[in-house]
Amino acid sequence: MQLQQFVNSDALNDAFAAQLVTILEQAIAERGAAYLVVSGGRTPQVLFAKLADTPLAWEKVTVLLADDRYLPPDAEHSNERLVRNTLLQRHAASARFISLYAAADDAYAAVPVIANRLSALPTFDAVILGMGEDGHTASLFPCCAELAAGMADNAPVVLATSPTTAPYQRITLSKARLLQSRQLFLHLVGSNKLAVLEQAQADTDQLAMPIRAFLQQTAVPMAVMYSPS
């Protein structure tokens, strides 16, 4: 794990966007396509806007979420809505987006359709993760009954979870599928998140803090992009 610290979020986002563009351009040059996995929430919104302002062969880039709340894509708290409104704009409007939503009775019933949608995707070029103060990442929450299944090395590509400490059923990529990437990033802003990071590094129980599975593995390069504000 590499910790990259910045004086503030502006400096972080400038450097982060530049690194991502380099990765995407290299992937396009090497295999004619790039695959980027992003996370929702407030933290990445300025980063998304910077990427959207960057000229790139976006029509060759596929974007998908690490996880989403099981809500229609136009719902206020949908991560897909956030990504469409912030990242898939301007230059990046031509990127291909793969949704983690499918209309069904509930998230669990939607999984087969979504899994089929993702089945042909190759290794990702970059995965951007976030982290909650409980150590969850994507929708792999310590509190959810599905955690062990989602953290298993032989887990399916995608699964539904029902956290007890957060609203809505979720659709999330599994640990195993998120690790099928050339590069991992963890995007953190705020001194409180640095304290959680230090707690995650201090022990090895991955079910207590799922982010540990990504921080402590050595197969995929992991960069923590951090600023205190």
Helices and strands as residue ranges (DSSP letters): E 2-5, H 9-31, E 34-38, H 45-52, G 58-60, E 61-65, E 67-69, H 79-86, G 90-94, E 96-98, H 107-118, E 126-129, H 147-151, E 158-161, E 170-173, H 175-178, E 184-189, H 191-201, H 212-215, E 222-227
